[in-house]
Amino acid sequence: MRKQGAFLAVLFFFVVYLAVPAQVMVAAAEEKTLIYDDAKLLTPGQLDKLNTMANHYGAKRETDMIVVTSNNPNNIDVQKMTEDFYDEHGPGYDKSHGNAVILTLDMRNRDVYLAGFSKAEQYLGDGRLDKIRGKITSDLSSGNYEQAFATYIKTSYKYMGFKPGVNPDNVLFNIWFQLGGALVIGGIVVGIMVYRSGGRVTVNSHTYEDTGHSGIIDRQDQYIRTTVTRQKIQKNTGGGGGGGGGGGTTGGGFSHSGSRGKF
């Protein structure tokens, strides 16, 4: 009996061990470094929390979601800093220089730059990166760096769930709006059913009309005048405002989308 019990215990151990997916064990042991806080804006606890968050959401979109902070001692342009980081570190979810989105903070000049590479260049184009930057700028200005980086990671994840060309902030995609709309439509349908259940009104505009003595007595049209107003159409002479595209190409030849601003 003891031998049989020991055999069953060993067998149970191997069944449980083999039931654990190998990829989960590897992921737990090899969590990527995605938060590069050279400017020391985060506490060790905040850094670990954000790094785990970036790994979690990035895996769902198969895209490295990276944060880089720097005091920029050499006073390099923030866009070039981002491009050089991509060239030198070669981030990517499943390969070097692959899918990645990078948020770079230049603490010297108070500049922020976001760039999407490979798949992220399509799903996080200039317009979507502008939206993300708009959502985090107030927190960056207030020094709420942990909150700003968390918003960046979660919003990047959310936006990459929509096809390129679609406005991810459209109210029609809001779950509460959808539920509210469903309730309103349901209320209208029920209201119509209740209204009709009380019977129909059979009286109309002809019920009390005496068609034998009713009719148009007289009709008169009088022409007064015609007025013509002319207005000169201004020609477009070119120029115009608006900023240029925020993307570009790294020194290594990798194209990317982009958005930059102050904080």
Backbone as a ProteinNet text record, in pm:
[ID]
protein_1_A
[PRIMARY]
MRKQGAFLAVLFFFVVYLAVPAQVMVAAAEEKTLIYDDAKLLTPGQLDKLNTMANHYGAKRETDMIVVTSNNPNNIDVQKMTEDFYDEHGPGYDKSHGNAVILTLDMRNRDVYLAGFSKAEQYLGDGRLDKIRGKITSDLSSGNYEQAFATYIKTSYKYMGFKPGVNPDNVLFNIWFQLGGALVIGGIVVGIMVYRSGGRVTVNSHTYEDTGHSGIIDRQDQYIRTTVTRQKIQKNTGGGGGGGGGGGTTGGGFSHSGSRGKF
[TERTIARY]
82.3	0	86	197	283.7	348.9	393.3	457.1	356.5	233	130.6	100.1	96	69.9	182.1	306	420.4	419.7	382.5	377.5	272.8	155.5	48.4	88.3	161.9	205.9	302.3	396.8	491.8	420.4	324	248.8	170.8	109.1	33.6	124.3	244.3	340.1	373.8	399.8	436.3	318.4	196.1	77.8	59.9	73.9	60.5	170.6	292.5	407	389.7	344.2	327.5	206.5	111.2	-9	19	129.6	165.5	227.9	171	226.4	370.3	453.7	595.6	614.4	528.7	544.9	517.9	427	399.8	521.5	588.4	707.1	820.5	833.5	939	912.1	783.3	747.5	775	744.9	767.1	914.9	998.1	1141.7	1211.8	1153.3	1221.1	1137	1091.9	1017.8	1110.9	1066.3	1150.2	1164.6	1275.3	1292.6	1236.8	1127.7	1060.8	1055.6	1089.4	1091.1	1236.3	1287.4	1426	1424.2	1426.4	1411.4	1548.4	1622.3	1754.9	1747.3	1634.8	1619.9	1577.3	1553.2	1516.6	1388.3	1286.6	1158.4	1068	1098.2	1012.9	1083.5	1004.8	1059.4	1079	1160.5	1178.2	1045	954.6	824.1	741.8	741.7	667.3	725.5	857.1	923.1	885.5	890.2	856.3	710.5	623.2	480.6	454.6	514.8	495.7	558.5	672	737.9	652.3	592.9	502.8	379.7	327	210.7	243.7	359.8	399.5	416.6	472.8	486.9	350.6	259.9	127.2	48	34.3	-44.7	26.5	159.1	233.6	219.9	216.5	202.1	67.4	-36.2	-168.8	-173.3	-91.2	-87.7	38.2	117.1	242	328.3	338.9	413.8	485	613.6	685.4	639.4	594.9	550.9	656.5	733	855.9	845.7	908.7	922.3	1071	1117	1256.6	1257.2	1324.8	1339.5	1488.2	1519.7	1660.2	1675.1	1784.4	1820.1	1891.1	1919.8	1974	2097.7	2204.4	2324.4	2389.4	2371.6	2432.4	2338	2222.2	2124.9	2091.1	2052.7	2013.3	1863	1820.2	1678.9	1602.2	1484.9	1408.9	1369.4	1340.6	1307.1	1427.5	1545.6	1667	1702	1676.2	1698.8	1616	1489.9	1399.6	1446.2	1481.9	1526.7	1656.6	1748.7	1875.5	1851.6	1756.9	1724.5	1675.1	1587.1	1534	1645	1732.4	1842.6	1937.6	1971.9	2074.5	2022.1	1899.2	1845.1	1767.4	1716.3	1643	1524.4	1435.3	1321.4	1223.4	1140.7	1040.4	983.3	856	790.3	852.6	870.3	920.2	1047.3	1100	1223.4	1287.5	1414.1	1484.5	1429.4	1417	1361.6	1223.4	1138.1	1002.7	898.4	784	672	706.9	700.1	731.8	670.5	631.8	592.1	676	733.5	827.9	782.8	782.4	758.1	889.1	938.7	1065.6	1041.8	1097.5	1091.5	1230.3	1241.5	1364.3	1344.1	1399.1	1375.8	1453.3	1554.3	1632.6	1551.5	1486.1	1409.9	1259.1	1217.6	1075.7	1001.6	1063.3	1004.1	958	850.1	801.2	781.5	817	801.9	752.7	654.8	603.5	624.1	665.1	690.4	641.6	580.9	535.1	613.3	663.4	744.7	677.2	699.6	646.6	494.1	436.7	291.4	234.9	307.6	260.5	259.8	338.3	335.1	199.4	138	6.6	-105	-100.2	-209.5	-198.1	-79.7	-60.7	2.7	-74.5	-26.8	-13.8	25.8	47.7	-73.9	-192.5	-314.1	-342.4	-329.1	-354.6	-248.3	-125.1	-20.2	-44.5	-97.6	-134.7	-239.2	-336.1	-440.3	-381.3	-290.2	-228.4	-148.6	-72.6	7.5	-83.1	-197.7	-291.8	-346.5	-360.4	-414.2	-313.6	-183.2	-82.4	-9.4	-26.2	51.7	27.8	-97.2	-124.6	-56.7	-57	10.2	161.5	217	360.9	396.6	315.6	342.2	333.8	245.6	226.6	324.2	405.7	500.6	440.8	319.9	256.3	301.5	429.4	489	434.5	413.5	360.3	224.1	136.7	3.8	12.3	100.3	114.8	160.5	258.6	310.1	206.2	131.4	26.4	-81.7	-119.7	-219.4	-168.2	-41.4	20.2	13.9	48.1	49.2	-91.8	-186.2	-323	-392	-366.3	-429.3	-369.6	-239	-176.4	-237.7	-256.9	-319.8	-461.3	-538.2	-675.7	-680.5	-601.2	-605.2	-561.8	-469.6	-424.4	-529.6	-637.9	-748	-844.7	-822.7	-907.2	-828.9	-898.2	-833.5	-783.9	-673.1	-624.5	-732.9	-740.5	-839.1	-967.3	-985	-1104.2	-1071.8	-1166	-1146.4	-1174.8	-1071.3	-1094	-1169	-1179.4	-1251.8	-1395.6	-1440.8	-1578	-1674.3	-1771.9	-1865.8	-1943.2	-1956.1	-2028.8	-1959.5	-1826.1	-1752.9	-1757.7	-1820.2	-1827.7	-1936.5	-1899.4	-1992.5	-2113	-2093.8	-2205.7	-2300.8	-2244.7	-2329.2	-2412.1	-2349.6	-2420.7	-2534	-2507	-2611.2	-2724.5	-2686.3	-2787.5	-2872.8	-2808.3	-2882.7	-2979.6	-2933.9	-3020.4	-3142.8	-3121.8	-3233.4	-3332.9	-3280.3	-3368	-3452	-3386.2	-3459.1	-3564.3	-3524.6	-3620.2	-3738.7	-3713	-3821.4	-3915.9	-3858.4	-3942	-4032.4	-3974.6	-4052.9	-4167.5	-4134.7	-4239.2	-4346	-4303.7	-4399.7	-4496.5	-4443.2	-4528.7	-4628.4	-4581.5	-4669.8	-4781.7	-4747.8	-4848.8	-4948.8	-4898	-4985.5	-5085.6	-5036.9	-5124.6	-5222.3	-5186	-5275	-5403.8	-5409.5	-5529.6	-5629.3	-5607.2	-5698.9	-5651.9	-5706.3	-5665	-5769.9	-5726.4	-5816.7	-5861.2	-5995.3	-6049.1	-6093.5	-6093.4	-6134.2	-6017.3	-6038.6	-5932.4	-5983.3	-5903.2	-5936.6	-6058.6	-6097.5	-6211.6	-6341.7	-6334.4	-6453.8	-6568.6	-6542.3	-6647.2	-6643.4	-6578.8	-6566.8	-6685.7	-6741.9	-6850.3	-6789.4	-6758.8	-6688.3	-6771.4	-6905.2	-6990.7	-6987.8	-6953	-6953.6	-6817.1	-6718	-6583.7	-6499.6	-6409.8	-6321.5	-6248.9	-6160.2	-6082.4	-6167.7	-6184.5	-6267.2	-6195.8	-6071.5	-6000.1	-5850.7	-5772.5	-5627.7	-5567.1	-5463.8	-5401.9	-5251.6	-5172.1	-5026.7	-4985.3	-4901.2	-4856.8	-4705.5	-4641.7	-4497.5	-4454.3	-4356.8	-4311.8	-4179.7	-4071.2	-3940.5	-3844.7	-3732.3	-3623.4	-3498.2	-3430.1	-3307.3	-3191.2	-3082.7	-2962.9	-2848.6	-2785.3	-2671.1	-2545.5	-2442	-2316.1	-2209.4	-2129.3	-2022.9	-1896.9	-1787.7	-1661.1	-1609.4	-1569.1	-1513.8	-1362.9	-1311.6	-1168.1	-1094.5	-984.4	-903.3	-805.7	-781.2	-685.7	-544.7	-466	-331.3	-222.9	-267.6	-166.5	-138.7	-33.7	3.8	-83.4	-131.3	-216.8	-138.9	-209.8	-144	-142.8	-118.5	-114.3	27	51	185.2	207.1	333	366.7	352	377.1	369.6	473.7	439.6	531.8	627.9	612.3	697.4	827.4	896.5	1024	1091.3	1220.8	1300.1	1426.4	1460.5	1580.4	1705.7	1820	1945.8	1969.1	1907.1	1920.5	1820.8	1735.4	1641.7	1505.6	1468	1338.6	1239	1129.8	1029.5	941.1	879.6	795.1	697.4	587.6	494.6	545.8	486.3	538.1	449.2	471.1	401.4	491.6	510.6	596.8	530.1	576.8	522.5	598.1	555	612.9	525.5	583	504	550.1
-120.3	0	125.8	123.8	241.5	267	159.6	175	232.2	181.4	229.1	377.4	417.7	557.3	647.7	603.3	682.2	696.8	589.3	593.3	693.5	692	784.9	929.4	952.3	1087.9	1140.8	1055.4	1094.9	1120.7	1032.9	1049.3	1179.4	1213.5	1337.6	1458.9	1452.3	1562.2	1587.7	1483	1499.6	1550.7	1505.9	1553.5	1703.4	1750.1	1892	1971.1	1921.3	1990.7	2006.8	1898.4	1903.5	1987.7	2004.3	2082.3	2230.9	2276	2417.4	2450.1	2541.9	2574.8	2622	2570.2	2606.8	2754.9	2812.5	2953.3	3044	3001.1	3081.2	3084	2968.8	2960.7	3044	3039.9	3117.1	3265.9	3304.6	3446.2	3499.7	3416.1	3460.5	3478.3	3393.7	3398.3	3503.7	3540.8	3630	3754	3823.9	3947.8	4052.2	4114.8	4212.7	4341.4	4408.2	4543.2	4639.6	4706.1	4797.7	4940.8	4962.3	5096.2	5134.5	5232.1	5277.6	5416.3	5417.2	5542.5	5600.6	5646.8	5703.4	5834.5	5905.1	6032.2	6012.4	5888.4	5855.3	5927.8	5915.1	5978.5	5887.4	5759.3	5661	5595.5	5553.2	5472.7	5329.9	5249	5109.6	5034.9	5059.5	4993	5035.6	5164.6	5214.4	5159.4	5153.9	5103.5	4957.8	4874.6	4732.9	4715.3	4794.9	4785.7	4822.3	4929	4972.2	4874.3	4818.6	4722.8	4597.7	4551.8	4436.5	4470.4	4590	4633.8	4640	4695	4706	4568.4	4474	4337.6	4272.5	4295	4233.1	4283.8	4416.4	4472.9	4459.7	4468.6	4454.5	4315.7	4212.9	4076	4056.8	4124.4	4111.6	4172	4272.8	4337	4297.5	4208.6	4163.6	4283.2	4375.9	4499.4	4540.8	4571.5	4623.5	4765.9	4790.8	4924.2	4979.5	5076.4	5119.4	5263.3	5289.6	5425.1	5452.5	5567.7	5609.5	5749.9	5767.5	5902.1	5936.1	6061.7	6102.5	6248.3	6277.6	6416.3	6483.4	6404.1	6453.3	6541.9	6488.6	6570	6622.4	6552.2	6595	6682.5	6713.5	6801.6	6754.9	6629.1	6570.6	6589.9	6614.1	6630.6	6505.6	6525.8	6414.8	6311.9	6355	6259	6174	6238.5	6163	6066.9	6108.1	6018.7	5890.8	5908.7	5794.8	5704.8	5767.1	5689.4	5614.9	5680	5614.8	5498	5514.6	5406.1	5283.8	5306.3	5194.7	5127.2	5208.3	5152.2	5070.7	5122.5	5060.3	4943	4954.4	4847.2	4743.1	4782.5	4688.7	4622.2	4697.5	4632.6	4575.4	4485.6	4420.7	4302.6	4276.7	4173.2	4036	3998.2	3863.3	3862.8	3982.6	3989.9	4125.5	4134.4	4261.5	4360.9	4486.3	4592.2	4553.2	4509.5	4468.8	4566.4	4511.1	4594.4	4663.1	4794.4	4868.8	5007.9	5057.3	5196.2	5251.2	5369.4	5426	5565	5586.4	5718.5	5767.6	5881.4	5937.3	6071.8	6088.4	6215.5	6278.1	6399.3	6478.3	6578.3	6548.1	6631.5	6763.8	6769	6892	7001	6964.4	7061.1	7049.9	6956.6	6932.7	6895.7	6808.9	6760	6615.8	6580.7	6442.9	6401.3	6276.1	6225.3	6081.6	6051	5914.8	5867.3	5742.1	5686.7	5542.5	5508.2	5371.7	5308.8	5188.8	5119.6	4989.5	4954	4831	4827.9	4727.6	4718.3	4841.6	4893.8	5010.9	5135.9	5138.7	5253.9	5262.3	5146.9	5143.2	5170.2	5098.3	5104.3	5222.8	5280.8	5400.6	5506.9	5553.5	5656.1	5790.1	5892.4	6025.6	6075.4	6058.8	6108.9	6042	5910.4	5838.9	5871.1	5887.8	5925.1	6065.3	6154.8	6288.2	6278.1	6189.3	6170.1	6117.9	6020.5	5964.5	6072.4	6150.3	6256.9	6358.1	6387.9	6480.1	6429.3	6297	6239	6238.4	6243.8	6229.8	6361	6462.8	6586.1	6652.3	6658.1	6724.2	6651.9	6519.1	6442.7	6461.5	6468.2	6491.8	6629.2	6728.2	6864	6872.7	6790.5	6793.4	6702.5	6629.9	6538.7	6404.9	6375.2	6245.6	6144	6111.1	6030.5	5887.8	5828.1	5692.1	5686.7	5781.9	5785.7	5811	5901.4	5932.5	5810.2	5737.5	5619.5	5507.3	5492.8	5390.7	5422.2	5550	5590.9	5565.4	5596.1	5572.2	5424.4	5336.6	5192.9	5142.1	5177.5	5127.5	5185	5312.7	5373.1	5317.6	5292.9	5230.8	5093.4	5018.7	4886.3	4899.3	4994.3	5013.6	5052.7	5151.7	5201.2	5095.3	5009.2	4906.4	4798.2	4805	4711.7	4756.4	4876.7	4929.5	4933.3	4909	4912.5	5053.8	5065.7	5198.1	5274.7	5405.2	5488.2	5507.5	5430.7	5442.1	5529.9	5616.2	5699.2	5616.2	5578.7	5491.1	5558.5	5691.8	5763.7	5796.2	5739.8	5761.8	5714.2	5797.2	5765	5636.5	5598.9	5477.1	5352.1	5362.7	5248.2	5240.4	5339.6	5341.6	5245.5	5152.9	5049.3	5108.5	5219.2	5280.8	5348.3	5406	5466.5	5358.7	5243.9	5134.1	5082.3	5067.7	5021.3	5123.2	5253.1	5357.5	5360.5	5345.6	5343	5226.2	5109.9	4992.1	5014.6	5079.9	5107.8	5205.6	5309.2	5407.1	5341.4	5260.3	5192.1	5098.8	5026.8	4936.8	5012.3	5130.6	5212.1	5260.6	5299.7	5346.7	5234.9	5115.2	5000.9	4968.8	4965.1	4936.1	5044	5172.3	5282	5270.2	5233.4	5216.1	5103.1	4994.2	4880.2	4918.8	4995.3	5038.5	5132.6	5223.7	5320	5249.8	5151.2	5081.6	4988.5	4946.5	4855.2	4923.2	5057	5129.9	5151.6	5097.1	5114.6	5224.4	5226.7	5324.3	5434	5555.9	5668.5	5663.4	5659.9	5648.3	5780.6	5887.2	6019.2	6085.4	6145.7	6214.7	6348.4	6414.1	6548.8	6551.3	6438.7	6434.9	6392	6359.2	6307.1	6408	6535.7	6638	6734.8	6695.3	6783.2	6763.8	6876.2	6873.2	6893.8	6784.9	6792.6	6857.5	6859.6	6919.7	7071.3	7131.3	7275.8	7333.5	7248.7	7295.4	7306.9	7405.5	7421	7552.7	7574.5	7697.7	7805.2	7919.9	8028.9	8105.4	8146.8	8228.3	8207.5	8232	8220.2	8331.3	8398.5	8511.5	8508.5	8518.1	8526.7	8662.8	8734.3	8867.1	8872.8	8902.5	8915.5	9053.7	9059.3	9188.8	9229.1	9159	9193.5	9076.2	9086.3	8988.4	9060.9	9009.5	9070.8	8974.3	9021.2	8939.5	8998.2	8916.1	8959.9	8886.6	8964	8904.3	8915.8	8809.4	8807.3	8748.6	8818	8772.8	8652.3	8546	8426.1	8441	8437.6	8452.9	8325.6	8344.4	8230.7	8191.2	8060.2	8008.1	8030.6	8110.4	8144.2	8057.3	7946.7	7855.7	7887.2	7828	7850	7766.4	7824	7750.9	7707.9	7688.5	7649.3	7499.7	7458	7315	7263.2	7174.5	7118.2	7003.3	6966.2	6855.8	6723.4	6614.9	6481.9	6465.1	6387.8	6371.5	6256.6	6174.4	6057	6087.1	5983.3	5999.4	5865.2	5868.1	5747.2	5753	5644	5640.4	5637.1	5657.2	5648.8	5510.8	5410.1	5272.9	5237.8	5333.6	5310.9	5258.1	5269.3	5220.2	5337.1	5326.8	5433.2	5420.5	5532	5531	5647.4	5630.7	5740.7	5819.5	5937	6014	6129.2	6175	6290.8	6353.2	6484.5	6551.4	6674.6	6713.3	6831.7	6863.8	6968.6	7011.6	6962.4	6960.6	6926.9	7008.9
0	0	0	80.1	86	-49.7	-115	-246.3	-347.4	-338.9	-431.5	-406.9	-276.5	-242.9	-290.3	-274.9	-320	-471.4	-540.5	-687.4	-734.4	-668.7	-705.7	-678.3	-567.9	-535.2	-640.7	-683.3	-787.1	-919	-950.9	-1075.2	-1073.5	-959.1	-945.7	-965.1	-911	-924.7	-1071.1	-1145.6	-1287.1	-1369.3	-1333.9	-1407.2	-1387	-1260.6	-1231.7	-1298.7	-1296.6	-1356.1	-1505.7	-1571.4	-1716.9	-1756	-1662.7	-1694.5	-1699.9	-1637.4	-1639.8	-1774.4	-1852.7	-1984.2	-1973.8	-2060.2	-2057.7	-2084.8	-2170.7	-2205.7	-2086.5	-1994	-1875.6	-1785.5	-1770.9	-1687.3	-1744.6	-1876.9	-1942	-1928.3	-1946.7	-1936.7	-1797.7	-1694.8	-1557.9	-1530.4	-1592.7	-1566.4	-1651.8	-1766.6	-1859.6	-1891.2	-1790.3	-1812.3	-1871.6	-1979.8	-2049.2	-1968.5	-1988.8	-1935.5	-2038.1	-2002	-2094.2	-2041.9	-1915.4	-1856.6	-1828.3	-1900.6	-1886.9	-1822.4	-1690.1	-1616	-1579.2	-1679.4	-1655	-1577.2	-1585.6	-1514.4	-1369	-1328.4	-1189.7	-1146.1	-1226.1	-1194.7	-1112	-1108.5	-1043.3	-925.2	-827.4	-718.7	-770.8	-703.3	-747	-756.8	-661.3	-665.5	-785.5	-816	-932	-1061.4	-1067.9	-1188.5	-1213.5	-1107.2	-1122.2	-1163.7	-1103.5	-1135.5	-1280.9	-1327.4	-1466.3	-1564.2	-1528.1	-1617.4	-1635.2	-1525.1	-1532.9	-1616.5	-1598	-1675.1	-1824.3	-1858	-1998.8	-2061.4	-1986.4	-2037.1	-2058.3	-1966	-1972.8	-2093.2	-2103.9	-2212.7	-2347.4	-2345.4	-2469.3	-2529.7	-2444.6	-2494.2	-2563.2	-2513.5	-2573.9	-2713.6	-2738.8	-2870.9	-2949.4	-2892.7	-2956.5	-2995.4	-2903.1	-2926.5	-2798	-2805.8	-2690.1	-2661.9	-2539	-2497.6	-2402.4	-2451.8	-2385	-2336.1	-2221.8	-2168.2	-2149	-2196.9	-2180.4	-2120.9	-2008.4	-1951.1	-1945.8	-1971	-1974.7	-1932.4	-1864	-1832.5	-1949.7	-2052.8	-2179.1	-2159.8	-2102.2	-2077.4	-2205.5	-2317	-2444	-2527	-2471.6	-2537.5	-2680	-2691.4	-2820	-2839.3	-2962.1	-2991.1	-2948.9	-2891	-2834.6	-2940.5	-3062.4	-3167.7	-3203.6	-3213.7	-3244.7	-3131.7	-3007.4	-2894.4	-2909.9	-2949.4	-2966.7	-3081.1	-3192	-3308.3	-3277.8	-3209.2	-3174.4	-3078.8	-2988.2	-2894.6	-2971.8	-3068.7	-3147.4	-3228.7	-3289.7	-3367.7	-3280.6	-3163.8	-3079.7	-2997	-2945.5	-2860.9	-2941	-3056.5	-3141.6	-3074.1	-3007.5	-2941.8	-3042.5	-2995.3	-3079.7	-3004.5	-3019.4	-2940.6	-2962.5	-3088.6	-3118.3	-3202.3	-3231.2	-3308.8	-3289.1	-3323.4	-3312.6	-3414.5	-3372.5	-3457.1	-3511	-3419.1	-3456	-3404.9	-3364	-3317.8	-3185.2	-3183.8	-3061.8	-3067	-2949.5	-2933	-2818.3	-2839	-2742.5	-2699.9	-2569.4	-2511.7	-2452.4	-2501	-2454.2	-2387.4	-2266.6	-2195.1	-2190.1	-2239.1	-2229.4	-2116.6	-1999.5	-1881.9	-1890.1	-1971.3	-1984.2	-2053.5	-2163.1	-2242.4	-2223.2	-2135.4	-2109.1	-2237.8	-2316	-2440.6	-2422.6	-2490.9	-2493.1	-2637.8	-2667.1	-2803.3	-2796.6	-2881.1	-2893.6	-3035.8	-3051.4	-3184.8	-3191.6	-3305.4	-3328.8	-3442.4	-3419.7	-3518.9	-3563.6	-3690.2	-3749.4	-3736.7	-3670.4	-3655.9	-3585.7	-3487.1	-3413	-3499.9	-3606.1	-3696.4	-3766	-3792.4	-3855.7	-3755.3	-3643.3	-3546.5	-3450.6	-3439.4	-3358.9	-3448.4	-3544	-3636.4	-3567.1	-3642.8	-3585.6	-3508.2	-3567.6	-3504	-3370.5	-3365.8	-3240.4	-3135.5	-3178.8	-3083.6	-3029.2	-3113.1	-3065	-2954.3	-2972.5	-2872.9	-2741.9	-2751.5	-2631.5	-2558.9	-2635.1	-2574.5	-2505.3	-2567.3	-2506.2	-2373.7	-2359.8	-2237.2	-2122.4	-2153.9	-2047.5	-2016.2	-2098.8	-2080.8	-1945.9	-1900.7	-1772.5	-1656.9	-1660.2	-1554.4	-1560.4	-1680.6	-1693.9	-1638.3	-1670.6	-1623.1	-1470.9	-1411.6	-1266.6	-1192.6	-1268.2	-1204.9	-1166.1	-1214.4	-1187.6	-1292.8	-1287.9	-1394.3	-1397.3	-1281	-1279.2	-1347.3	-1314.3	-1374.1	-1524.1	-1564.3	-1707.3	-1784.9	-1731.9	-1802	-1805.3	-1696.9	-1693.9	-1797.3	-1807.9	-1906.9	-2048.2	-2070.9	-2202	-2239.3	-2146.4	-2174	-2201.7	-2114.8	-2129.1	-2253	-2283.7	-2401	-2529.8	-2530.5	-2647.5	-2672.5	-2564.6	-2575.9	-2633	-2579.2	-2624.7	-2772.3	-2810.6	-2948.1	-3049.1	-3011.2	-3105.2	-3127.6	-3051.8	-3072.9	-3180.7	-3236.1	-3343.5	-3474.5	-3583.8	-3713.7	-3744.6	-3819	-3858.8	-3935	-3910.5	-3978.2	-3900.3	-3792.2	-3708.3	-3587.8	-3549.2	-3431.1	-3306.6	-3229.3	-3113.3	-3000	-3003.4	-2899.6	-2940.1	-3051.9	-3097	-2988.7	-2956.1	-2848.9	-2877.6	-3003.7	-3039.1	-2987.7	-2959.9	-2909.1	-2756.3	-2692.9	-2547.7	-2500.1	-2411.3	-2367.1	-2296.3	-2219.6	-2149	-2247.3	-2353.1	-2456.4	-2525.6	-2552.9	-2617.7	-2530.2	-2400.4	-2309.4	-2299.5	-2291.7	-2285.7	-2410	-2526.2	-2651.7	-2658.3	-2608.3	-2607.9	-2518.9	-2403.9	-2313.3	-2376.4	-2444.8	-2508.9	-2618.8	-2702.3	-2810.3	-2752.3	-2646.3	-2582.2	-2526.2	-2466.4	-2412.6	-2519.9	-2634.8	-2746.5	-2797.7	-2812.1	-2861.2	-2765.9	-2635.1	-2536.1	-2537	-2550.6	-2554.6	-2671.5	-2788.1	-2906.2	-2884.9	-2824.3	-2799.5	-2702.7	-2598.2	-2501.2	-2566.5	-2649.9	-2717.5	-2807.9	-2883.4	-2976.6	-2905.9	-2787.6	-2716.1	-2672.1	-2672	-2630.1	-2742.2	-2857.9	-2970.7	-3063.5	-3184	-3283.5	-3298.5	-3329.9	-3355	-3499.5	-3520.4	-3657.6	-3715	-3635.7	-3683.9	-3753.7	-3871.3	-3943.7	-3995.3	-4079.2	-4127.3	-4218.6	-4273.2	-4366.5	-4299	-4170.4	-4103.3	-4106.2	-4075.1	-4068.5	-4187.4	-4294.9	-4410.9	-4505.1	-4547.2	-4645.1	-4782.2	-4848	-4976.2	-5086.2	-5068.2	-5170.1	-5169.4	-5055	-5047	-5011.4	-5003.2	-4969.4	-5094.6	-5097.7	-5212	-5207	-5301.9	-5308.9	-5374.9	-5307.6	-5360.5	-5470.6	-5445.5	-5544.5	-5524.6	-5626.3	-5618.2	-5699.9	-5643.1	-5710.5	-5687.5	-5792.7	-5786.1	-5837.9	-5764.5	-5806.4	-5805.1	-5920.3	-5932.5	-5886	-5796.5	-5744.1	-5807.2	-5775.3	-5832.5	-5817.7	-5886.6	-5875.1	-5831	-5730.7	-5679.7	-5698.5	-5757.1	-5779.6	-5699.3	-5619.4	-5538.9	-5586.1	-5612.3	-5658.4	-5549.8	-5537	-5436.5	-5498.4	-5478.7	-5534.8	-5457.4	-5528.3	-5467.1	-5457.4	-5335	-5314.7	-5357	-5424.7	-5467.5	-5357.8	-5351	-5253.8	-5306.7	-5233.6	-5281.8	-5221.2	-5157.6	-5101.9	-4957.4	-4904	-4764.5	-4674.4	-4564.6	-4471.9	-4351	-4239.6	-4115.4	-4098.2	-3972.4	-3941.6	-3939.5	-3848.2	-3836.7	-3932.8	-3948.7	-4036.2	-3964.4	-4036.7	-3977	-3868.4	-3766.8	-3655.4	-3670.6	-3773.6	-3790.7	-3862	-3901.1	-3970.9	-3992.9	-4012.1	-4035.7	-3951.3	-3886.6	-3802.7	-3889.2	-3824.9	-3898.6	-3956.6	-3894.7	-3943.9	-4052.1	-4089.8	-4199.3	-4159.9	-4031.7	-3986.8	-3976.7	-4051	-4049.4	-3925.5	-3887.6	-3769.2	-3772.3	-3699.6	-3675.7	-3557.1	-3531.8	-3419.9	-3377.2	-3254	-3198.3	-3093.5	-3099.2	-3003.1	-2944	-2826.6	-2762.9	-2635.3	-2567.4	-2439.9	-2325.5	-2206.5	-2087.7	-1968.7
[MASK]
+++++++++++++++++++++++++++++++++++++++++++++++++++++++++++++++++++++++++++++++++++++++++++++++++++++++++++++++++++++++++++++++++++++++++++++++++++++++++++++++++++++++++++++++++++++++++++++++++++++++++++++++++++++++++++++++++++++++++++++++++++++++++++++++++++++++

